[in-house]
Amino acid sequence: MNALQKRVITAISIILFVGLGLFFLPQWVYAMVVILLIAGGLNEFYNLIEKKGIFIYKYFGIFIGIIIPLSIYFGFELTKGWELLFIVTSTLIFFVLQFIRKDSSQAIVGISTTLFGIFYVSWFLSFLIKIRFLPQGTLFAAFLLLVTKMGDVGAYLVGKSIGKHTLIPRISPKKTLEGSLGGLIFSLIAAGMSKMYLPFISIGHLLAMGVLLGFLAQLGDLCESLIKRDCQVKDSGDRLPGLGGILDIIDSIIFAAPIFYCYLIYFELIP
């Protein structure tokens, strides 16, 4: 199979799996899938950083990254905003671990990069669990995934067909302005069609969220491309044929999930 066929088959498989996870499987299975994605994404991120020769606390970082979504799933909150308290505590532990190292070089870079991975992958993606556990959370999670992934599809198809003007060539030489616009249009269409299963939300909010999530999805994609460019790799991994690694799949959701959650809360769109 060529690269396009592999990409299409993998994408369809992911969409079918997500559909089953959202509508037919128990909440704990959905949460477990998110936690596995976080663990795999963090592992890929830390592997990229290690290729730059930076010392990081990889396994402890992955452990902390798993604890955050678990605490959200089980509703374990010592305080309001327990995740932040947990991250502060983790920061102190990272410093203590640095105290017992014989080599103090790269201390700031190592601690900062390990913490960044926890924020970037674990905490942000954990909002998928928060969204799923809202009233009508299954529909909201479906909306988020549909709009962001349709944007990915639109950007790829339009960019591949008529893309001529590069977007930011130093970061991602294959991404084009035409593809970016096509992705936004696909996201907007997906958001508008969601009125069929989100009748309690106005078309104005649906379209606004479509534009917002479409933009954030592309921004997340570019941010991951920047990380890969800095680490001089093409894909974050090779687990998914035609698509790369786990980070290459979740990059469009990383920023979209927390901001979508905040949008729903701020505008009181939860029934």
Secondary structure as UniProt FT lines:
FT   HELIX           3..23
FT   HELIX           27..51
FT   TURN            52..53
FT   HELIX           58..73
FT   TURN            74..75
FT   TURN            80..81
FT   HELIX           82..99
FT   TURN            105..106
FT   HELIX           107..117
FT   HELIX           118..123
FT   HELIX           124..125
FT   HELIX           127..132
FT   TURN            135..136
FT   HELIX           137..162
FT   STRAND          166..168
FT   TURN            169..171
FT   STRAND          172..176
FT   HELIX           177..193
FT   HELIX           194..196
FT   TURN            199..200
FT   HELIX           203..231
FT   TURN            241..243
FT   HELIX           246..254
FT   HELIX           256..266
FT   TURN            267..268
//
